[in-house]
Amino acid sequence: MSKEVKFIECTGSPKPYFSTKEVFLTEISEFGFEHGKMSKKNNKVSVLCCSDLDSNSSKMQLAKELGVEIMTYEQIKEDFDLQGDMESEE
């Protein structure tokens, strides 16, 4: 049984939860996600992960134009119960 691959793109900083986007992408890959690039032609990205939902970056604008779901690193961390490598002290 093969898992369907879902593509995710990143914008902004993954801190304070993940030290780098690579750490984030490694953790989320366990849930069938691979890093992808959004494109007006043949877009396969289903989720754009960002640090700020109010950002007006070119990736955010393209995601809205293409109807790509936009989530923050924090939302994805909580939804998938990711550990992160920069847990803040409580």
HTML snippet that shows the backbone in 3Dmol.js (N, CA, C, O; Angstrom):
<script src="https://3Dmol.org/build/3Dmol-min.js"></script>
<div id="view" style="width:600px;height:400px;position:relative"></div>
<script>
const pdb = `
ATOM      1  N   MET A   1       0.847  -1.175   0.000  1.00  0.00           N
ATOM      2  CA  MET A   1       0.000   0.000   0.000  1.00  0.00           C
ATOM      3  C   MET A   1       0.897   1.245   0.000  1.00  0.00           C
ATOM      4  O   MET A   1       1.667   1.455   0.937  1.00  0.00           O
ATOM      5  N   SER A   2       0.799   2.053  -1.031  1.00  0.00           N
ATOM      6  CA  SER A   2       1.645   3.240  -1.099  1.00  0.00           C
ATOM      7  C   SER A   2       0.912   4.453  -0.543  1.00  0.00           C
ATOM      8  O   SER A   2      -0.284   4.644  -0.764  1.00  0.00           O
ATOM      9  N   LYS A   3       1.666   5.258   0.179  1.00  0.00           N
ATOM     10  CA  LYS A   3       1.100   6.473   0.745  1.00  0.00           C
ATOM     11  C   LYS A   3       1.107   7.550  -0.320  1.00  0.00           C
ATOM     12  O   LYS A   3       2.047   7.652  -1.107  1.00  0.00           O
ATOM     13  N   GLU A   4       0.040   8.362  -0.342  1.00  0.00           N
ATOM     14  CA  GLU A   4       0.013   9.484  -1.262  1.00  0.00           C
ATOM     15  C   GLU A   4       0.940  10.571  -0.726  1.00  0.00           C
ATOM     16  O   GLU A   4       0.850  10.953   0.441  1.00  0.00           O
ATOM     17  N   VAL A   5       1.825  11.062  -1.577  1.00  0.00           N
ATOM     18  CA  VAL A   5       2.745  12.122  -1.170  1.00  0.00           C
ATOM     19  C   VAL A   5       2.026  13.455  -1.251  1.00  0.00           C
ATOM     20  O   VAL A   5       1.346  13.758  -2.231  1.00  0.00           O
ATOM     21  N   LYS A   6       2.191  14.246  -0.194  1.00  0.00           N
ATOM     22  CA  LYS A   6       1.643  15.596  -0.168  1.00  0.00           C
ATOM     23  C   LYS A   6       2.821  16.547  -0.174  1.00  0.00           C
ATOM     24  O   LYS A   6       3.820  16.316   0.507  1.00  0.00           O
ATOM     25  N   PHE A   7       2.704  17.617  -0.941  1.00  0.00           N
ATOM     26  CA  PHE A   7       3.812  18.562  -1.040  1.00  0.00           C
ATOM     27  C   PHE A   7       3.544  19.792  -0.183  1.00  0.00           C
ATOM     28  O   PHE A   7       2.424  20.299  -0.118  1.00  0.00           O
ATOM     29  N   ILE A   8       4.608  20.259   0.475  1.00  0.00           N
ATOM     30  CA  ILE A   8       4.534  21.405   1.363  1.00  0.00           C
ATOM     31  C   ILE A   8       5.655  22.380   1.000  1.00  0.00           C
ATOM     32  O   ILE A   8       6.781  21.970   0.718  1.00  0.00           O
ATOM     33  N   GLU A   9       5.337  23.655   1.011  1.00  0.00           N
ATOM     34  CA  GLU A   9       6.321  24.713   0.763  1.00  0.00           C
ATOM     35  C   GLU A   9       6.432  25.528   2.042  1.00  0.00           C
ATOM     36  O   GLU A   9       5.485  25.581   2.827  1.00  0.00           O
ATOM     37  N   CYS A  10       7.571  26.160   2.258  1.00  0.00           N
ATOM     38  CA  CYS A  10       7.811  26.931   3.483  1.00  0.00           C
ATOM     39  C   CYS A  10       8.197  28.365   3.156  1.00  0.00           C
ATOM     40  O   CYS A  10       8.879  28.630   2.166  1.00  0.00           O
ATOM     41  N   THR A  11       7.752  29.281   4.003  1.00  0.00           N
ATOM     42  CA  THR A  11       8.170  30.669   3.920  1.00  0.00           C
ATOM     43  C   THR A  11       8.310  31.210   5.334  1.00  0.00           C
ATOM     44  O   THR A  11       7.619  30.756   6.247  1.00  0.00           O
ATOM     45  N   GLY A  12       9.182  32.156   5.513  1.00  0.00           N
ATOM     46  CA  GLY A  12       9.399  32.700   6.853  1.00  0.00           C
ATOM     47  C   GLY A  12      10.247  31.771   7.706  1.00  0.00           C
ATOM     48  O   GLY A  12      10.669  30.704   7.261  1.00  0.00           O
ATOM     49  N   SER A  13      10.487  32.195   8.930  1.00  0.00           N
ATOM     50  CA  SER A  13      11.341  31.440   9.846  1.00  0.00           C
ATOM     51  C   SER A  13      10.541  30.427  10.657  1.00  0.00           C
ATOM     52  O   SER A  13       9.465  30.749  11.160  1.00  0.00           O
ATOM     53  N   PRO A  14      11.060  29.198  10.789  1.00  0.00           N
ATOM     54  CA  PRO A  14      10.371  28.183  11.596  1.00  0.00           C
ATOM     55  C   PRO A  14      10.617  28.343  13.094  1.00  0.00           C
ATOM     56  O   PRO A  14      10.054  27.594  13.894  1.00  0.00           O
ATOM     57  N   LYS A  15      11.448  29.307  13.482  1.00  0.00           N
ATOM     58  CA  LYS A  15      11.740  29.526  14.902  1.00  0.00           C
ATOM     59  C   LYS A  15      10.536  30.184  15.554  1.00  0.00           C
ATOM     60  O   LYS A  15       9.863  30.974  14.891  1.00  0.00           O
ATOM     61  N   PRO A  16      10.230  29.909  16.798  1.00  0.00           N
ATOM     62  CA  PRO A  16      11.061  29.299  17.822  1.00  0.00           C
ATOM     63  C   PRO A  16      10.857  27.789  17.991  1.00  0.00           C
ATOM     64  O   PRO A  16      11.282  27.227  19.000  1.00  0.00           O
ATOM     65  N   TYR A  17      10.222  27.130  17.033  1.00  0.00           N
ATOM     66  CA  TYR A  17       9.912  25.696  17.182  1.00  0.00           C
ATOM     67  C   TYR A  17      10.964  24.790  16.550  1.00  0.00           C
ATOM     68  O   TYR A  17      11.289  23.729  17.082  1.00  0.00           O
ATOM     69  N   PHE A  18      11.491  25.228  15.407  1.00  0.00           N
ATOM     70  CA  PHE A  18      12.461  24.429  14.652  1.00  0.00           C
ATOM     71  C   PHE A  18      13.654  25.327  14.330  1.00  0.00           C
ATOM     72  O   PHE A  18      13.468  26.489  13.971  1.00  0.00           O
ATOM     73  N   SER A  19      14.868  24.809  14.453  1.00  0.00           N
ATOM     74  CA  SER A  19      16.057  25.625  14.207  1.00  0.00           C
ATOM     75  C   SER A  19      16.204  25.986  12.731  1.00  0.00           C
ATOM     76  O   SER A  19      16.707  27.059  12.396  1.00  0.00           O
ATOM     77  N   THR A  20      15.764  25.085  11.852  1.00  0.00           N
ATOM     78  CA  THR A  20      15.860  25.333  10.409  1.00  0.00           C
ATOM     79  C   THR A  20      14.640  24.748   9.704  1.00  0.00           C
ATOM     80  O   THR A  20      13.913  23.930  10.268  1.00  0.00           O
ATOM     81  N   LYS A  21      14.432  25.176   8.475  1.00  0.00           N
ATOM     82  CA  LYS A  21      13.353  24.600   7.669  1.00  0.00           C
ATOM     83  C   LYS A  21      13.626  23.128   7.405  1.00  0.00           C
ATOM     84  O   LYS A  21      12.694  22.331   7.302  1.00  0.00           O
ATOM     85  N   GLU A  22      14.908  22.759   7.293  1.00  0.00           N
ATOM     86  CA  GLU A  22      15.268  21.361   7.039  1.00  0.00           C
ATOM     87  C   GLU A  22      14.825  20.462   8.194  1.00  0.00           C
ATOM     88  O   GLU A  22      14.341  19.352   7.973  1.00  0.00           O
ATOM     89  N   VAL A  23      14.996  20.950   9.432  1.00  0.00           N
ATOM     90  CA  VAL A  23      14.547  20.179  10.604  1.00  0.00           C
ATOM     91  C   VAL A  23      13.030  20.008  10.541  1.00  0.00           C
ATOM     92  O   VAL A  23      12.518  18.914  10.777  1.00  0.00           O
ATOM     93  N   PHE A  24      12.317  21.081  10.227  1.00  0.00           N
ATOM     94  CA  PHE A  24      10.859  21.027  10.105  1.00  0.00           C
ATOM     95  C   PHE A  24      10.450  20.027   9.022  1.00  0.00           C
ATOM     96  O   PHE A  24       9.590  19.175   9.249  1.00  0.00           O
ATOM     97  N   LEU A  25      11.066  20.133   7.851  1.00  0.00           N
ATOM     98  CA  LEU A  25      10.711  19.251   6.732  1.00  0.00           C
ATOM     99  C   LEU A  25      11.001  17.790   7.042  1.00  0.00           C
ATOM    100  O   LEU A  25      10.264  16.907   6.603  1.00  0.00           O
ATOM    101  N   THR A  26      12.067  17.525   7.794  1.00  0.00           N
ATOM    102  CA  THR A  26      12.383  16.152   8.187  1.00  0.00           C
ATOM    103  C   THR A  26      11.287  15.602   9.094  1.00  0.00           C
ATOM    104  O   THR A  26      10.848  14.465   8.920  1.00  0.00           O
ATOM    105  N   GLU A  27      10.845  16.402  10.060  1.00  0.00           N
ATOM    106  CA  GLU A  27       9.800  15.930  10.979  1.00  0.00           C
ATOM    107  C   GLU A  27       8.472  15.711  10.264  1.00  0.00           C
ATOM    108  O   GLU A  27       7.803  14.704  10.497  1.00  0.00           O
ATOM    109  N   ILE A  28       8.086  16.641   9.397  1.00  0.00           N
ATOM    110  CA  ILE A  28       6.774  16.535   8.744  1.00  0.00           C
ATOM    111  C   ILE A  28       6.788  15.441   7.667  1.00  0.00           C
ATOM    112  O   ILE A  28       5.729  14.964   7.260  1.00  0.00           O
ATOM    113  N   SER A  29       7.974  15.045   7.206  1.00  0.00           N
ATOM    114  CA  SER A  29       8.053  13.997   6.185  1.00  0.00           C
ATOM    115  C   SER A  29       7.513  12.669   6.696  1.00  0.00           C
ATOM    116  O   SER A  29       7.089  11.826   5.905  1.00  0.00           O
ATOM    117  N   GLU A  30       7.526  12.474   8.018  1.00  0.00           N
ATOM    118  CA  GLU A  30       6.981  11.243   8.592  1.00  0.00           C
ATOM    119  C   GLU A  30       5.476  11.118   8.369  1.00  0.00           C
ATOM    120  O   GLU A  30       4.904  10.043   8.550  1.00  0.00           O
ATOM    121  N   PHE A  31       4.840  12.217   7.978  1.00  0.00           N
ATOM    122  CA  PHE A  31       3.398  12.219   7.726  1.00  0.00           C
ATOM    123  C   PHE A  31       3.091  12.289   6.231  1.00  0.00           C
ATOM    124  O   PHE A  31       1.987  12.662   5.833  1.00  0.00           O
ATOM    125  N   GLY A  32       4.077  11.927   5.408  1.00  0.00           N
ATOM    126  CA  GLY A  32       3.856  11.845   3.965  1.00  0.00           C
ATOM    127  C   GLY A  32       4.077  13.141   3.212  1.00  0.00           C
ATOM    128  O   GLY A  32       3.708  13.242   2.042  1.00  0.00           O
ATOM    129  N   PHE A  33       4.670  14.136   3.856  1.00  0.00           N
ATOM    130  CA  PHE A  33       4.922  15.404   3.186  1.00  0.00           C
ATOM    131  C   PHE A  33       6.330  15.453   2.611  1.00  0.00           C
ATOM    132  O   PHE A  33       7.285  14.979   3.226  1.00  0.00           O
ATOM    133  N   GLU A  34       6.441  16.035   1.422  1.00  0.00           N
ATOM    134  CA  GLU A  34       7.734  16.308   0.810  1.00  0.00           C
ATOM    135  C   GLU A  34       7.782  17.781   0.466  1.00  0.00           C
ATOM    136  O   GLU A  34       6.751  18.407   0.216  1.00  0.00           O
ATOM    137  N   HIS A  35       8.997  18.335   0.457  1.00  0.00           N
ATOM    138  CA  HIS A  35       9.148  19.739   0.090  1.00  0.00           C
ATOM    139  C   HIS A  35       8.867  19.902  -1.391  1.00  0.00           C
ATOM    140  O   HIS A  35       9.359  19.127  -2.211  1.00  0.00           O
ATOM    141  N   GLY A  36       8.086  20.897  -1.731  1.00  0.00           N
ATOM    142  CA  GLY A  36       7.785  21.179  -3.131  1.00  0.00           C
ATOM    143  C   GLY A  36       7.835  22.674  -3.381  1.00  0.00           C
ATOM    144  O   GLY A  36       7.846  23.467  -2.440  1.00  0.00           O
ATOM    145  N   LYS A  37       7.866  23.050  -4.623  1.00  0.00           N
ATOM    146  CA  LYS A  37       7.861  24.453  -5.015  1.00  0.00           C
ATOM    147  C   LYS A  37       6.512  24.760  -5.652  1.00  0.00           C
ATOM    148  O   LYS A  37       6.041  24.036  -6.530  1.00  0.00           O
ATOM    149  N   MET A  38       5.899  25.855  -5.188  1.00  0.00           N
ATOM    150  CA  MET A  38       4.637  26.271  -5.800  1.00  0.00           C
ATOM    151  C   MET A  38       4.908  26.824  -7.188  1.00  0.00           C
ATOM    152  O   MET A  38       5.924  27.477  -7.427  1.00  0.00           O
ATOM    153  N   SER A  39       3.985  26.553  -8.094  1.00  0.00           N
ATOM    154  CA  SER A  39       4.140  26.992  -9.475  1.00  0.00           C
ATOM    155  C   SER A  39       2.770  27.246 -10.079  1.00  0.00           C
ATOM    156  O   SER A  39       1.820  26.502  -9.836  1.00  0.00           O
ATOM    157  N   LYS A  40       2.683  28.306 -10.868  1.00  0.00           N
ATOM    158  CA  LYS A  40       1.407  28.575 -11.544  1.00  0.00           C
ATOM    159  C   LYS A  40       1.078  27.475 -12.533  1.00  0.00           C
ATOM    160  O   LYS A  40      -0.092  27.181 -12.779  1.00  0.00           O
ATOM    161  N   LYS A  41       2.116  26.864 -13.104  1.00  0.00           N
ATOM    162  CA  LYS A  41       1.922  25.740 -14.020  1.00  0.00           C
ATOM    163  C   LYS A  41       2.140  24.452 -13.246  1.00  0.00           C
ATOM    164  O   LYS A  41       3.201  24.263 -12.650  1.00  0.00           O
ATOM    165  N   ASN A  42       1.173  23.581 -13.246  1.00  0.00           N
ATOM    166  CA  ASN A  42       1.319  22.248 -12.659  1.00  0.00           C
ATOM    167  C   ASN A  42       1.692  22.280 -11.171  1.00  0.00           C
ATOM    168  O   ASN A  42       2.604  21.568 -10.751  1.00  0.00           O
ATOM    169  N   ASN A  43       1.002  23.091 -10.380  1.00  0.00           N
ATOM    170  CA  ASN A  43       1.287  23.170  -8.946  1.00  0.00           C
ATOM    171  C   ASN A  43       0.856  21.888  -8.246  1.00  0.00           C
ATOM    172  O   ASN A  43      -0.258  21.405  -8.446  1.00  0.00           O
ATOM    173  N   LYS A  44       1.754  21.340  -7.419  1.00  0.00           N
ATOM    174  CA  LYS A  44       1.435  20.133  -6.656  1.00  0.00           C
ATOM    175  C   LYS A  44       1.432  20.404  -5.156  1.00  0.00           C
ATOM    176  O   LYS A  44       1.094  19.521  -4.368  1.00  0.00           O
ATOM    177  N   VAL A  45       1.806  21.623  -4.753  1.00  0.00           N
ATOM    178  CA  VAL A  45       1.879  21.966  -3.332  1.00  0.00           C
ATOM    179  C   VAL A  45       0.461  22.128  -2.782  1.00  0.00           C
ATOM    180  O   VAL A  45      -0.363  22.846  -3.350  1.00  0.00           O
ATOM    181  N   SER A  46       0.193  21.440  -1.656  1.00  0.00           N
ATOM    182  CA  SER A  46      -1.136  21.535  -1.049  1.00  0.00           C
ATOM    183  C   SER A  46      -1.141  22.396   0.205  1.00  0.00           C
ATOM    184  O   SER A  46      -2.200  22.861   0.627  1.00  0.00           O
ATOM    185  N   VAL A  47       0.044  22.622   0.819  1.00  0.00           N
ATOM    186  CA  VAL A  47       0.120  23.415   2.048  1.00  0.00           C
ATOM    187  C   VAL A  47       1.329  24.351   1.974  1.00  0.00           C
ATOM    188  O   VAL A  47       2.432  23.937   1.616  1.00  0.00           O
ATOM    189  N   LEU A  48       1.096  25.627   2.323  1.00  0.00           N
ATOM    190  CA  LEU A  48       2.196  26.568   2.511  1.00  0.00           C
ATOM    191  C   LEU A  48       2.320  26.794   4.004  1.00  0.00           C
ATOM    192  O   LEU A  48       1.360  27.198   4.661  1.00  0.00           O
ATOM    193  N   CYS A  49       3.490  26.536   4.534  1.00  0.00           N
ATOM    194  CA  CYS A  49       3.765  26.732   5.947  1.00  0.00           C
ATOM    195  C   CYS A  49       4.484  28.066   6.099  1.00  0.00           C
ATOM    196  O   CYS A  49       5.482  28.320   5.425  1.00  0.00           O
ATOM    197  N   CYS A  50       3.972  28.920   6.990  1.00  0.00           N
ATOM    198  CA  CYS A  50       4.543  30.250   7.148  1.00  0.00           C
ATOM    199  C   CYS A  50       4.716  30.587   8.622  1.00  0.00           C
ATOM    200  O   CYS A  50       4.186  29.904   9.498  1.00  0.00           O
ATOM    201  N   SER A  51       5.466  31.649   8.879  1.00  0.00           N
ATOM    202  CA  SER A  51       5.645  32.084  10.261  1.00  0.00           C
ATOM    203  C   SER A  51       4.599  33.118  10.654  1.00  0.00           C
ATOM    204  O   SER A  51       4.365  33.340  11.842  1.00  0.00           O
ATOM    205  N   ASP A  52       3.962  33.761   9.658  1.00  0.00           N
ATOM    206  CA  ASP A  52       3.010  34.832   9.935  1.00  0.00           C
ATOM    207  C   ASP A  52       1.888  34.808   8.902  1.00  0.00           C
ATOM    208  O   ASP A  52       2.129  35.001   7.711  1.00  0.00           O
ATOM    209  N   LEU A  53       0.664  34.570   9.361  1.00  0.00           N
ATOM    210  CA  LEU A  53      -0.481  34.512   8.444  1.00  0.00           C
ATOM    211  C   LEU A  53      -0.763  35.856   7.783  1.00  0.00           C
ATOM    212  O   LEU A  53      -1.440  35.906   6.756  1.00  0.00           O
ATOM    213  N   ASP A  54      -0.256  36.939   8.353  1.00  0.00           N
ATOM    214  CA  ASP A  54      -0.480  38.266   7.788  1.00  0.00           C
ATOM    215  C   ASP A  54       0.619  38.695   6.826  1.00  0.00           C
ATOM    216  O   ASP A  54       0.597  39.817   6.321  1.00  0.00           O
ATOM    217  N   SER A  55       1.573  37.817   6.570  1.00  0.00           N
ATOM    218  CA  SER A  55       2.664  38.143   5.654  1.00  0.00           C
ATOM    219  C   SER A  55       2.119  38.411   4.260  1.00  0.00           C
ATOM    220  O   SER A  55       1.099  37.852   3.858  1.00  0.00           O
ATOM    221  N   ASN A  56       2.811  39.270   3.535  1.00  0.00           N
ATOM    222  CA  ASN A  56       2.398  39.581   2.169  1.00  0.00           C
ATOM    223  C   ASN A  56       3.510  39.207   1.185  1.00  0.00           C
ATOM    224  O   ASN A  56       3.696  39.855   0.155  1.00  0.00           O
ATOM    225  N   SER A  57       4.251  38.132   1.534  1.00  0.00           N
ATOM    226  CA  SER A  57       5.362  37.695   0.682  1.00  0.00           C
ATOM    227  C   SER A  57       4.841  37.169  -0.654  1.00  0.00           C
ATOM    228  O   SER A  57       3.651  36.890  -0.803  1.00  0.00           O
ATOM    229  N   SER A  58       5.730  37.041  -1.601  1.00  0.00           N
ATOM    230  CA  SER A  58       5.329  36.539  -2.918  1.00  0.00           C
ATOM    231  C   SER A  58       4.792  35.112  -2.818  1.00  0.00           C
ATOM    232  O   SER A  58       3.870  34.747  -3.547  1.00  0.00           O
ATOM    233  N   LYS A  59       5.368  34.291  -1.911  1.00  0.00           N
ATOM    234  CA  LYS A  59       4.860  32.925  -1.736  1.00  0.00           C
ATOM    235  C   LYS A  59       3.444  32.944  -1.172  1.00  0.00           C
ATOM    236  O   LYS A  59       2.596  32.149  -1.580  1.00  0.00           O
ATOM    237  N   MET A  60       3.190  33.856  -0.229  1.00  0.00           N
ATOM    238  CA  MET A  60       1.839  33.959   0.348  1.00  0.00           C
ATOM    239  C   MET A  60       0.839  34.392  -0.731  1.00  0.00           C
ATOM    240  O   MET A  60      -0.259  33.842  -0.819  1.00  0.00           O
ATOM    241  N   GLN A  61       1.217  35.365  -1.540  1.00  0.00           N
ATOM    242  CA  GLN A  61       0.335  35.843  -2.606  1.00  0.00           C
ATOM    243  C   GLN A  61       0.037  34.725  -3.600  1.00  0.00           C
ATOM    244  O   GLN A  61      -1.105  34.553  -4.025  1.00  0.00           O
ATOM    245  N   LEU A  62       1.078  33.959  -3.971  1.00  0.00           N
ATOM    246  CA  LEU A  62       0.898  32.865  -4.918  1.00  0.00           C
ATOM    247  C   LEU A  62       0.008  31.775  -4.318  1.00  0.00           C
ATOM    248  O   LEU A  62      -0.853  31.227  -5.006  1.00  0.00           O
ATOM    249  N   ALA A  63       0.214  31.461  -3.042  1.00  0.00           N
ATOM    250  CA  ALA A  63      -0.612  30.433  -2.383  1.00  0.00           C
ATOM    251  C   ALA A  63      -2.085  30.834  -2.408  1.00  0.00           C
ATOM    252  O   ALA A  63      -2.953  30.008  -2.692  1.00  0.00           O
ATOM    253  N   LYS A  64      -2.363  32.092  -2.112  1.00  0.00           N
ATOM    254  CA  LYS A  64      -3.758  32.565  -2.142  1.00  0.00           C
ATOM    255  C   LYS A  64      -4.322  32.477  -3.550  1.00  0.00           C
ATOM    256  O   LYS A  64      -5.470  32.074  -3.741  1.00  0.00           O
ATOM    257  N   GLU A  65      -3.517  32.854  -4.535  1.00  0.00           N
ATOM    258  CA  GLU A  65      -3.946  32.808  -5.937  1.00  0.00           C
ATOM    259  C   GLU A  65      -4.256  31.382  -6.380  1.00  0.00           C
ATOM    260  O   GLU A  65      -5.202  31.150  -7.132  1.00  0.00           O
ATOM    261  N   LEU A  66      -3.446  30.423  -5.907  1.00  0.00           N
ATOM    262  CA  LEU A  66      -3.602  29.019  -6.317  1.00  0.00           C
ATOM    263  C   LEU A  66      -4.567  28.241  -5.428  1.00  0.00           C
ATOM    264  O   LEU A  66      -4.883  27.090  -5.728  1.00  0.00           O
ATOM    265  N   GLY A  67      -5.040  28.849  -4.338  1.00  0.00           N
ATOM    266  CA  GLY A  67      -5.944  28.152  -3.432  1.00  0.00           C
ATOM    267  C   GLY A  67      -5.243  27.129  -2.552  1.00  0.00           C
ATOM    268  O   GLY A  67      -5.854  26.153  -2.116  1.00  0.00           O
ATOM    269  N   VAL A  68      -3.952  27.354  -2.289  1.00  0.00           N
ATOM    270  CA  VAL A  68      -3.167  26.456  -1.436  1.00  0.00           C
ATOM    271  C   VAL A  68      -3.490  26.761   0.030  1.00  0.00           C
ATOM    272  O   VAL A  68      -3.581  27.925   0.419  1.00  0.00           O
ATOM    273  N   GLU A  69      -3.662  25.719   0.837  1.00  0.00           N
ATOM    274  CA  GLU A  69      -3.922  25.910   2.265  1.00  0.00           C
ATOM    275  C   GLU A  69      -2.707  26.553   2.924  1.00  0.00           C
ATOM    276  O   GLU A  69      -1.570  26.155   2.671  1.00  0.00           O
ATOM    277  N   ILE A  70      -2.956  27.556   3.775  1.00  0.00           N
ATOM    278  CA  ILE A  70      -1.869  28.260   4.453  1.00  0.00           C
ATOM    279  C   ILE A  70      -1.981  28.001   5.949  1.00  0.00           C
ATOM    280  O   ILE A  70      -3.031  28.227   6.550  1.00  0.00           O
ATOM    281  N   MET A  71      -0.883  27.522   6.550  1.00  0.00           N
ATOM    282  CA  MET A  71      -0.844  27.226   7.983  1.00  0.00           C
ATOM    283  C   MET A  71       0.469  27.740   8.551  1.00  0.00           C
ATOM    284  O   MET A  71       1.458  27.850   7.826  1.00  0.00           O
ATOM    285  N   THR A  72       0.489  28.055   9.837  1.00  0.00           N
ATOM    286  CA  THR A  72       1.731  28.473  10.478  1.00  0.00           C
ATOM    287  C   THR A  72       2.505  27.236  10.948  1.00  0.00           C
ATOM    288  O   THR A  72       1.957  26.140  11.069  1.00  0.00           O
ATOM    289  N   TYR A  73       3.804  27.455  11.209  1.00  0.00           N
ATOM    290  CA  TYR A  73       4.624  26.368  11.764  1.00  0.00           C
ATOM    291  C   TYR A  73       4.007  25.880  13.074  1.00  0.00           C
ATOM    292  O   TYR A  73       3.985  24.680  13.347  1.00  0.00           O
ATOM    293  N   GLU A  74       3.501  26.823  13.888  1.00  0.00           N
ATOM    294  CA  GLU A  74       2.892  26.457  15.170  1.00  0.00           C
ATOM    295  C   GLU A  74       1.662  25.577  14.969  1.00  0.00           C
ATOM    296  O   GLU A  74       1.499  24.576  15.668  1.00  0.00           O
ATOM    297  N   GLN A  75       0.787  25.940  14.016  1.00  0.00           N
ATOM    298  CA  GLN A  75      -0.419  25.135  13.752  1.00  0.00           C
ATOM    299  C   GLN A  75      -0.045  23.719  13.318  1.00  0.00           C
ATOM    300  O   GLN A  75      -0.627  22.746  13.797  1.00  0.00           O
ATOM    301  N   ILE A  76       0.914  23.605  12.422  1.00  0.00           N
ATOM    302  CA  ILE A  76       1.314  22.279  11.938  1.00  0.00           C
ATOM    303  C   ILE A  76       1.975  21.486  13.058  1.00  0.00           C
ATOM    304  O   ILE A  76       1.731  20.287  13.197  1.00  0.00           O
ATOM    305  N   LYS A  77       2.807  22.146  13.853  1.00  0.00           N
ATOM    306  CA  LYS A  77       3.459  21.479  14.993  1.00  0.00           C
ATOM    307  C   LYS A  77       2.405  20.880  15.915  1.00  0.00           C
ATOM    308  O   LYS A  77       2.537  19.738  16.354  1.00  0.00           O
ATOM    309  N   GLU A  78       1.346  21.657  16.211  1.00  0.00           N
ATOM    310  CA  GLU A  78       0.290  21.170  17.106  1.00  0.00           C
ATOM    311  C   GLU A  78      -0.575  20.110  16.435  1.00  0.00           C
ATOM    312  O   GLU A  78      -0.883  19.090  17.050  1.00  0.00           O
ATOM    313  N   ASP A  79      -0.971  20.334  15.186  1.00  0.00           N
ATOM    314  CA  ASP A  79      -1.843  19.382  14.480  1.00  0.00           C
ATOM    315  C   ASP A  79      -1.201  18.002  14.328  1.00  0.00           C
ATOM    316  O   ASP A  79      -1.885  16.983  14.424  1.00  0.00           O
ATOM    317  N   PHE A  80       0.107  17.971  14.093  1.00  0.00           N
ATOM    318  CA  PHE A  80       0.805  16.704  13.865  1.00  0.00           C
ATOM    319  C   PHE A  80       1.627  16.277  15.079  1.00  0.00           C
ATOM    320  O   PHE A  80       2.354  15.285  15.014  1.00  0.00           O
ATOM    321  N   ASP A  81       1.521  17.004  16.169  1.00  0.00           N
ATOM    322  CA  ASP A  81       2.246  16.696  17.405  1.00  0.00           C
ATOM    323  C   ASP A  81       3.745  16.531  17.139  1.00  0.00           C
ATOM    324  O   ASP A  81       4.372  15.572  17.588  1.00  0.00           O
ATOM    325  N   LEU A  82       4.297  17.487  16.401  1.00  0.00           N
ATOM    326  CA  LEU A  82       5.732  17.465  16.103  1.00  0.00           C
ATOM    327  C   LEU A  82       6.498  17.905  17.346  1.00  0.00           C
ATOM    328  O   LEU A  82       5.988  18.664  18.170  1.00  0.00           O
ATOM    329  N   GLN A  83       7.718  17.423  17.466  1.00  0.00           N
ATOM    330  CA  GLN A  83       8.535  17.741  18.644  1.00  0.00           C
ATOM    331  C   GLN A  83       9.258  19.068  18.508  1.00  0.00           C
ATOM    332  O   GLN A  83       9.341  19.829  19.473  1.00  0.00           O
ATOM    333  N   GLY A  84       9.783  19.358  17.325  1.00  0.00           N
ATOM    334  CA  GLY A  84      10.625  20.538  17.165  1.00  0.00           C
ATOM    335  C   GLY A  84      11.947  20.292  17.864  1.00  0.00           C
ATOM    336  O   GLY A  84      12.092  19.335  18.624  1.00  0.00           O
ATOM    337  N   ASP A  85      12.906  21.160  17.603  1.00  0.00           N
ATOM    338  CA  ASP A  85      14.224  20.992  18.249  1.00  0.00           C
ATOM    339  C   ASP A  85      14.606  22.250  19.021  1.00  0.00           C
ATOM    340  O   ASP A  85      15.761  22.427  19.408  1.00  0.00           O
ATOM    341  N   MET A  86      13.624  23.116  19.238  1.00  0.00           N
ATOM    342  CA  MET A  86      13.898  24.360  19.960  1.00  0.00           C
ATOM    343  C   MET A  86      12.795  24.628  20.990  1.00  0.00           C
ATOM    344  O   MET A  86      12.366  25.771  21.144  1.00  0.00           O
ATOM    345  N   GLU A  87      12.339  23.610  21.685  1.00  0.00           N
ATOM    346  CA  GLU A  87      11.262  23.773  22.671  1.00  0.00           C
ATOM    347  C   GLU A  87      11.610  24.891  23.627  1.00  0.00           C
ATOM    348  O   GLU A  87      12.688  24.904  24.222  1.00  0.00           O
ATOM    349  N   SER A  88      10.701  25.817  23.768  1.00  0.00           N
ATOM    350  CA  SER A  88      10.923  26.899  24.727  1.00  0.00           C
ATOM    351  C   SER A  88      10.706  26.353  26.135  1.00  0.00           C
ATOM    352  O   SER A  88       9.895  25.452  26.345  1.00  0.00           O
ATOM    353  N   GLU A  89      11.439  26.907  27.090  1.00  0.00           N
ATOM    354  CA  GLU A  89      11.303  26.462  28.473  1.00  0.00           C
ATOM    355  C   GLU A  89      10.032  27.036  29.073  1.00  0.00           C
ATOM    356  O   GLU A  89       9.713  28.206  28.864  1.00  0.00           O
ATOM    357  N   GLU A  90       9.320  26.229  29.803  1.00  0.00           N
ATOM    358  CA  GLU A  90       8.055  26.680  30.385  1.00  0.00           C
ATOM    359  C   GLU A  90       8.185  26.809  31.877  1.00  0.00           C
ATOM    360  O   GLU A  90       7.223  27.178  32.550  1.00  0.00           O
TER     361      GLU A  90
END
`;
const viewer = $3Dmol.createViewer("view");
viewer.addModel(pdb, "pdb");
viewer.setStyle({}, {cartoon: {color: "spectrum"}});
viewer.zoomTo();
viewer.render();
</script>
